[in-house]
Amino acid sequence: MTDALELDALWEDFHRAVNMTSQELAAWLRVRDADEDAEPLPERAGTPTGQDVIAILQKRRTDLTDEDIQVMYDVVDTVDAQADVENEPEPEQTRHRHRLMTLGHDPLRP
């Protein structure tokens, strides 16, 4: 179990890493998964982690489960490892940006 101070730090780190709202992320996942023939049901669009991030964004800190906490650690670690905070992505890095956006992090945002 995570203690209160650690959870506070994780909550802050998660909300720093995830700079899209739950609505923006849900819309992005729907657009990303849509193709010319079909579009997934809104609640099934995107990756399982993307869906988990949406659910976490809609919760209060006191409602987090152990699974939510693990997802939050994973998302923070992934964004910290993959986001280049010093340089904005170049146009040819669109796939990299889109991959981070599935976790709720848009590297083009300040």
OpenMM code with the backbone's topology and positions (N, CA, C; nanometers):
from openmm import Vec3, app, unit

residues = "MET THR ASP ALA LEU GLU LEU ASP ALA LEU TRP GLU ASP PHE HIS ARG ALA VAL ASN MET THR SER GLN GLU LEU ALA ALA TRP LEU ARG VAL ARG ASP ALA ASP GLU ASP ALA GLU PRO LEU PRO GLU ARG ALA GLY THR PRO THR GLY GLN ASP VAL ILE ALA ILE LEU GLN LYS ARG ARG THR ASP LEU THR ASP GLU ASP ILE GLN VAL MET TYR ASP VAL VAL ASP THR VAL ASP ALA GLN ALA ASP VAL GLU ASN GLU PRO GLU PRO GLU GLN THR ARG HIS ARG HIS ARG LEU MET THR LEU GLY HIS ASP PRO LEU ARG PRO".split()
positions = [
    Vec3(0.0841, -0.1190, 0.0000),
    Vec3(0.0000, 0.0000, 0.0000),
    Vec3(0.0883, 0.1250, 0.0000),
    Vec3(0.0400, 0.2285, -0.0620),
    Vec3(0.1119, 0.3540, -0.0745),
    Vec3(0.0736, 0.4460, 0.0414),
    Vec3(0.1741, 0.5068, 0.1075),
    Vec3(0.1400, 0.5965, 0.2186),
    Vec3(0.0902, 0.7304, 0.1646),
    Vec3(0.0374, 0.8138, 0.2531),
    Vec3(-0.0292, 0.9380, 0.2123),
    Vec3(0.0659, 1.0345, 0.1413),
    Vec3(0.1881, 1.0492, 0.1922),
    Vec3(0.2827, 1.1409, 0.1283),
    Vec3(0.3216, 1.0919, -0.0099),
    Vec3(0.3437, 0.9625, -0.0218),
    Vec3(0.3792, 0.9047, -0.1519),
    Vec3(0.2631, 0.9203, -0.2500),
    Vec3(0.1414, 0.8988, -0.2018),
    Vec3(0.0235, 0.9132, -0.2870),
    Vec3(0.0064, 1.0582, -0.3312),
    Vec3(0.0313, 1.1537, -0.2412),
    Vec3(0.0237, 1.2953, -0.2784),
    Vec3(0.1232, 1.3269, -0.3899),
    Vec3(0.2451, 1.2782, -0.3749),
    Vec3(0.3482, 1.3024, -0.4766),
    Vec3(0.3094, 1.2370, -0.6089),
    Vec3(0.2593, 1.1146, -0.6018),
    Vec3(0.2163, 1.0449, -0.7237),
    Vec3(0.1025, 1.1200, -0.7908),
    Vec3(0.0050, 1.1653, -0.7141),
    Vec3(-0.1087, 1.2406, -0.7679),
    Vec3(-0.0591, 1.3633, -0.8454),
    Vec3(0.0352, 1.4370, -0.7848),
    Vec3(0.0916, 1.5553, -0.8509),
    Vec3(0.1689, 1.5165, -0.9772),
    Vec3(0.2527, 1.4133, -0.9678),
    Vec3(0.3312, 1.3680, -1.0839),
    Vec3(0.2400, 1.3222, -1.1971),
    Vec3(0.1344, 1.2493, -1.1622),
    Vec3(0.0406, 1.1986, -1.2632),
    Vec3(-0.0273, 1.3149, -1.3353),
    Vec3(-0.0732, 1.4127, -1.2590),
    Vec3(-0.1431, 1.5255, -1.3208),
    Vec3(-0.0481, 1.6202, -1.3935),
    Vec3(0.0795, 1.6148, -1.3647),
    Vec3(0.1795, 1.6873, -1.4432),
    Vec3(0.2026, 1.6145, -1.5751),
    Vec3(0.2141, 1.4811, -1.5677),
    Vec3(0.2407, 1.4004, -1.6875),
    Vec3(0.1191, 1.3965, -1.7800),
    Vec3(0.0015, 1.3832, -1.7225),
    Vec3(-0.1221, 1.3762, -1.8015),
    Vec3(-0.1753, 1.5184, -1.8139),
    Vec3(-0.1489, 1.5801, -1.9287),
    Vec3(-0.1874, 1.7204, -1.9476),
    Vec3(-0.3095, 1.7360, -2.0384),
    Vec3(-0.3807, 1.6268, -2.0616),
    Vec3(-0.5064, 1.6318, -2.1361),
    Vec3(-0.6198, 1.6032, -2.0374),
    Vec3(-0.7361, 1.6612, -2.0626),
    Vec3(-0.8520, 1.6307, -1.9783),
    Vec3(-0.9072, 1.4936, -2.0171),
    Vec3(-0.9933, 1.4400, -1.9327),
    Vec3(-1.0537, 1.3102, -1.9652),
    Vec3(-1.1349, 1.3200, -2.0942),
    Vec3(-1.2011, 1.4333, -2.1181),
    Vec3(-1.2790, 1.4510, -2.2403),
    Vec3(-1.1884, 1.4568, -2.3628),
    Vec3(-1.0778, 1.5300, -2.3518),
    Vec3(-0.9834, 1.5387, -2.4636),
    Vec3(-0.9228, 1.4024, -2.4950),
    Vec3(-0.8867, 1.3296, -2.3907),
    Vec3(-0.8280, 1.1973, -2.4110),
    Vec3(-0.9292, 1.1019, -2.4730),
    Vec3(-1.0514, 1.1024, -2.4235),
    Vec3(-1.1550, 1.0147, -2.4792),
    Vec3(-1.1787, 1.0471, -2.6270),
    Vec3(-1.1848, 1.1757, -2.6599),
    Vec3(-1.2053, 1.2155, -2.7998),
    Vec3(-1.0869, 1.1709, -2.8850),
    Vec3(-0.9650, 1.1889, -2.8342),
    Vec3(-0.8457, 1.1476, -2.9084),
    Vec3(-0.8469, 0.9960, -2.9334),
    Vec3(-0.8810, 0.9184, -2.8323),
    Vec3(-0.8820, 0.7729, -2.8484),
    Vec3(-0.9865, 0.7294, -2.9507),
    Vec3(-1.1023, 0.7974, -2.9521),
    Vec3(-1.2058, 0.7640, -3.0516),
    Vec3(-1.1570, 0.7957, -3.1923),
    Vec3(-1.0958, 0.9117, -3.2105),
    Vec3(-1.0455, 0.9516, -3.3425),
    Vec3(-0.9336, 0.8569, -3.3855),
    Vec3(-0.8444, 0.8256, -3.2936),
    Vec3(-0.7288, 0.7409, -3.3250),
    Vec3(-0.7725, 0.6016, -3.3700),
    Vec3(-0.8761, 0.5479, -3.3067),
    Vec3(-0.9200, 0.4122, -3.3384),
    Vec3(-1.0184, 0.4052, -3.4537),
    Vec3(-1.0727, 0.5184, -3.4941),
    Vec3(-1.1699, 0.5182, -3.6035),
    Vec3(-1.0974, 0.4952, -3.7355),
    Vec3(-1.1624, 0.4206, -3.8228),
    Vec3(-1.1104, 0.4084, -3.9584),
    Vec3(-1.2250, 0.4370, -4.0545),
    Vec3(-1.1994, 0.4221, -4.1827),
    Vec3(-1.3024, 0.4619, -4.2786),
    Vec3(-1.4243, 0.3707, -4.2763),
    Vec3(-1.4112, 0.2514, -4.2188),
    Vec3(-1.5231, 0.1570, -4.2176),
    Vec3(-1.5996, 0.1537, -4.0858),
    Vec3(-1.5333, 0.1835, -3.9767),
    Vec3(-1.5996, 0.1676, -3.8470),
    Vec3(-1.5349, 0.2564, -3.7425),
    Vec3(-1.6100, 0.2773, -3.6370),
    Vec3(-1.5597, 0.3500, -3.5217),
    Vec3(-1.5979, 0.2681, -3.3992),
    Vec3(-1.5047, 0.2481, -3.3058),
    Vec3(-1.5366, 0.1665, -3.1884),
    Vec3(-1.6376, 0.2364, -3.0985),
    Vec3(-1.7013, 0.1587, -3.0132),
    Vec3(-1.7882, 0.2187, -2.9130),
    Vec3(-1.7020, 0.3118, -2.8276),
    Vec3(-1.7553, 0.4279, -2.7895),
    Vec3(-1.6728, 0.5255, -2.7167),
    Vec3(-1.6032, 0.4682, -2.5939),
    Vec3(-1.6722, 0.3823, -2.5189),
    Vec3(-1.6112, 0.3275, -2.3975),
    Vec3(-1.5083, 0.2186, -2.4265),
    Vec3(-1.4947, 0.1791, -2.5532),
    Vec3(-1.3965, 0.0765, -2.5901),
    Vec3(-1.2843, 0.1308, -2.6775),
    Vec3(-1.2857, 0.2592, -2.7047),
    Vec3(-1.1834, 0.3186, -2.7905),
    Vec3(-1.0515, 0.3287, -2.7150),
    Vec3(-0.9450, 0.3068, -2.7881),
    Vec3(-0.8128, 0.3247, -2.7304),
    Vec3(-0.7597, 0.2021, -2.6605),
    Vec3(-0.6455, 0.2214, -2.5989),
    Vec3(-0.5787, 0.1129, -2.5277),
    Vec3(-0.6412, 0.0963, -2.3902),
    Vec3(-0.6225, -0.0202, -2.3291),
    Vec3(-0.6702, -0.0357, -2.1908),
    Vec3(-0.6088, 0.0688, -2.0966),
    Vec3(-0.4825, 0.0996, -2.1162),
    Vec3(-0.4195, 0.2008, -2.0305),
    Vec3(-0.4830, 0.3371, -2.0523),
    Vec3(-0.5120, 0.3713, -2.1771),
    Vec3(-0.5797, 0.4977, -2.2053),
    Vec3(-0.7148, 0.5048, -2.1365),
    Vec3(-0.7879, 0.3950, -2.1393),
    Vec3(-0.9174, 0.3901, -2.0703),
    Vec3(-0.8991, 0.4032, -1.9187),
    Vec3(-0.7934, 0.3400, -1.8659),
    Vec3(-0.7641, 0.3518, -1.7225),
    Vec3(-0.7326, 0.4962, -1.6853),
    Vec3(-0.6566, 0.5656, -1.7703),
    Vec3(-0.6216, 0.7052, -1.7433),
    Vec3(-0.7483, 0.7905, -1.7400),
    Vec3(-0.8390, 0.7683, -1.8332),
    Vec3(-0.9658, 0.8429, -1.8340),
    Vec3(-1.0395, 0.8206, -1.7021),
    Vec3(-1.0476, 0.6957, -1.6587),
    Vec3(-1.1185, 0.6640, -1.5338),
    Vec3(-1.0516, 0.7321, -1.4143),
    Vec3(-0.9190, 0.7311, -1.4103),
    Vec3(-0.8464, 0.7936, -1.2994),
    Vec3(-0.8701, 0.9443, -1.2978),
    Vec3(-0.8690, 1.0073, -1.4159),
    Vec3(-0.8921, 1.1513, -1.4234),
    Vec3(-1.0300, 1.1903, -1.3706),
    Vec3(-1.1228, 1.0973, -1.3740),
    Vec3(-1.2598, 1.1261, -1.3297),
    Vec3(-1.2811, 1.0915, -1.1823),
    Vec3(-1.1748, 1.0468, -1.1137),
    Vec3(-1.1866, 1.0069, -0.9729),
    Vec3(-1.1274, 1.1127, -0.8803),
    Vec3(-1.1706, 1.1033, -0.7562),
    Vec3(-1.1055, 1.1794, -0.6502),
    Vec3(-0.9891, 1.0952, -0.5987),
    Vec3(-0.8927, 1.1591, -0.5423),
    Vec3(-0.7754, 1.0882, -0.4905),
    Vec3(-0.8156, 0.9801, -0.3904),
    Vec3(-0.9164, 1.0060, -0.3094),
    Vec3(-0.9572, 0.9100, -0.2061),
    Vec3(-1.0250, 0.7867, -0.2650),
    Vec3(-1.0637, 0.7912, -0.3925),
    Vec3(-1.1325, 0.6786, -0.4555),
    Vec3(-1.0397, 0.5882, -0.5360),
    Vec3(-0.9095, 0.6163, -0.5351),
    Vec3(-0.8154, 0.5374, -0.6145),
    Vec3(-0.8027, 0.3952, -0.5602),
    Vec3(-0.7938, 0.3008, -0.6531),
    Vec3(-0.7696, 0.1613, -0.6156),
    Vec3(-0.6205, 0.1320, -0.6285),
    Vec3(-0.5785, 0.0171, -0.5800),
    Vec3(-0.4387, -0.0235, -0.5966),
    Vec3(-0.4032, -0.0347, -0.7442),
    Vec3(-0.4975, -0.0805, -0.8268),
    Vec3(-0.4740, -0.0911, -0.9714),
    Vec3(-0.4559, 0.0475, -1.0327),
    Vec3(-0.5371, 0.1442, -0.9877),
    Vec3(-0.5227, 0.2820, -1.0361),
    Vec3(-0.3839, 0.3354, -1.0027),
    Vec3(-0.3391, 0.3103, -0.8817),
    Vec3(-0.2086, 0.3594, -0.8377),
    Vec3(-0.0980, 0.3000, -0.9233),
    Vec3(-0.1090, 0.1723, -0.9568),
    Vec3(-0.0074, 0.1103, -1.0414),
    Vec3(-0.0089, 0.1717, -1.1817),
    Vec3(-0.1279, 0.1952, -1.2373),
    Vec3(-0.1383, 0.2604, -1.3688),
    Vec3(-0.0751, 0.3987, -1.3632),
    Vec3(-0.1000, 0.4713, -1.2550),
    Vec3(-0.0440, 0.6054, -1.2415),
    Vec3(0.1087, 0.6009, -1.2407),
    Vec3(0.1667, 0.5086, -1.1659),
    Vec3(0.3133, 0.4929, -1.1665),
    Vec3(0.3631, 0.4607, -1.3076),
    Vec3(0.2955, 0.3685, -1.3750),
    Vec3(0.3373, 0.3288, -1.5098),
    Vec3(0.3315, 0.4462, -1.6079),
    Vec3(0.2238, 0.5235, -1.6016),
    Vec3(0.2075, 0.6378, -1.6927),
    Vec3(0.3151, 0.7427, -1.6656),
    Vec3(0.3377, 0.7758, -1.5395),
    Vec3(0.4401, 0.8756, -1.5049),
    Vec3(0.5771, 0.8274, -1.5537),
    Vec3(0.6097, 0.7013, -1.5285),
    Vec3(0.7394, 0.6476, -1.5725),
    Vec3(0.7536, 0.6525, -1.7244),
    Vec3(0.6483, 0.6138, -1.7968),
    Vec3(0.6534, 0.6122, -1.9429),
    Vec3(0.6681, 0.7534, -1.9987),
    Vec3(0.5878, 0.8467, -1.9488),
    Vec3(0.5947, 0.9843, -1.9984),
    Vec3(0.7313, 1.0437, -1.9657),
    Vec3(0.7803, 1.0224, -1.8436),
    Vec3(0.9114, 1.0761, -1.8072),
    Vec3(1.0215, 1.0182, -1.8953),
    Vec3(1.0102, 0.8920, -1.9308),
    Vec3(1.1131, 0.8275, -2.0125),
    Vec3(1.1058, 0.8690, -2.1592),
    Vec3(0.9855, 0.8973, -2.2094),
    Vec3(0.9686, 0.9206, -2.3524),
    Vec3(0.9513, 1.0667, -2.3921),
    Vec3(0.9090, 1.1510, -2.3012),
    Vec3(0.8852, 1.2914, -2.3359),
    Vec3(1.0163, 1.3677, -2.3288),
    Vec3(1.0396, 1.4479, -2.4264),
    Vec3(1.1578, 1.5341, -2.4296),
    Vec3(1.1124, 1.6735, -2.3885),
    Vec3(1.1273, 1.7039, -2.2608),
    Vec3(1.0759, 1.8305, -2.2097),
    Vec3(1.1562, 1.9507, -2.2586),
    Vec3(1.2769, 1.9291, -2.3068),
    Vec3(1.3605, 2.0385, -2.3548),
    Vec3(1.3249, 2.0818, -2.4968),
    Vec3(1.2793, 1.9873, -2.5785),
    Vec3(1.2546, 2.0153, -2.7199),
    Vec3(1.1140, 1.9747, -2.7593),
    Vec3(1.0475, 2.0611, -2.8336),
    Vec3(0.9177, 2.0241, -2.8882),
    Vec3(0.9388, 1.9184, -2.9954),
    Vec3(0.8423, 1.8275, -3.0116),
    Vec3(0.8577, 1.7247, -3.1143),
    Vec3(0.8620, 1.7860, -3.2542),
    Vec3(0.9401, 1.7263, -3.3380),
    Vec3(0.9464, 1.7664, -3.4780),
    Vec3(0.8297, 1.7033, -3.5523),
    Vec3(0.7908, 1.7588, -3.6679),
    Vec3(0.6784, 1.7028, -3.7421),
    Vec3(0.6942, 1.5540, -3.7744),
    Vec3(0.8157, 1.5094, -3.7983),
    Vec3(0.8341, 1.3677, -3.8306),
    Vec3(0.8178, 1.2777, -3.7081),
    Vec3(0.8011, 1.3379, -3.5920),
    Vec3(0.7816, 1.2612, -3.4694),
    Vec3(0.6333, 1.2468, -3.4351),
    Vec3(0.5473, 1.2559, -3.5330),
    Vec3(0.4036, 1.2492, -3.5100),
    Vec3(0.3646, 1.1191, -3.4411),
    Vec3(0.4212, 1.0067, -3.4848),
    Vec3(0.3859, 0.8783, -3.4218),
    Vec3(0.4240, 0.8773, -3.2746),
    Vec3(0.5385, 0.9349, -3.2423),
    Vec3(0.5830, 0.9427, -3.1026),
    Vec3(0.4847, 1.0275, -3.0213),
    Vec3(0.4449, 1.1421, -3.0759),
    Vec3(0.3477, 1.2282, -3.0075),
    Vec3(0.2156, 1.1542, -2.9873),
    Vec3(0.1682, 1.0877, -3.0899),
    Vec3(0.0407, 1.0162, -3.0812),
    Vec3(0.0469, 0.9034, -2.9783),
    Vec3(0.1615, 0.8366, -2.9690),
    Vec3(0.1772, 0.7294, -2.8693),
    Vec3(0.1656, 0.7874, -2.7279),
    Vec3(0.2298, 0.9015, -2.7033),
    Vec3(0.2190, 0.9656, -2.5717),
    Vec3(0.0769, 1.0155, -2.5459),
    Vec3(0.0110, 1.0618, -2.6520),
    Vec3(-0.1254, 1.1111, -2.6346),
    Vec3(-0.2215, 1.0000, -2.5939),
    Vec3(-0.1935, 0.8747, -2.6281),
    Vec3(-0.2811, 0.7652, -2.5838),
    Vec3(-0.2752, 0.7487, -2.4328),
    Vec3(-0.1728, 0.8078, -2.3684),
    Vec3(-0.1611, 0.8057, -2.2225),
    Vec3(-0.2094, 0.9361, -2.1596),
    Vec3(-0.2534, 1.0306, -2.2436),
    Vec3(-0.3025, 1.1576, -2.1923),
    Vec3(-0.1978, 1.2666, -2.1868),
    Vec3(-0.0814, 1.2446, -2.2497),
    Vec3(0.0244, 1.3455, -2.2504),
    Vec3(0.0446, 1.3979, -2.3927),
    Vec3(0.0159, 1.5267, -2.4119),
    Vec3(0.0417, 1.5890, -2.5415),
    Vec3(0.1707, 1.6693, -2.5283),
    Vec3(0.2794, 1.6228, -2.5920),
    Vec3(0.4073, 1.6926, -2.5762),
    Vec3(0.4108, 1.8315, -2.6376),
    Vec3(0.3119, 1.8684, -2.7174),
    Vec3(0.3089, 2.0024, -2.7743),
    Vec3(0.2495, 2.1051, -2.6781),
    Vec3(0.1935, 2.0582, -2.5681),
    Vec3(0.1383, 2.1506, -2.4683),
    Vec3(0.2475, 2.1948, -2.3724),
    Vec3(0.2383, 2.3202, -2.3285),
    Vec3(0.3401, 2.3680, -2.2334),
    Vec3(0.3266, 2.2998, -2.0977),
] * unit.nanometer
topology = app.Topology()
chain = topology.addChain("A")
for resn in residues:
    res = topology.addResidue(resn, chain)
    for name in ("N", "CA", "C"):
        topology.addAtom(name, app.Element.getBySymbol(name[0]), res)
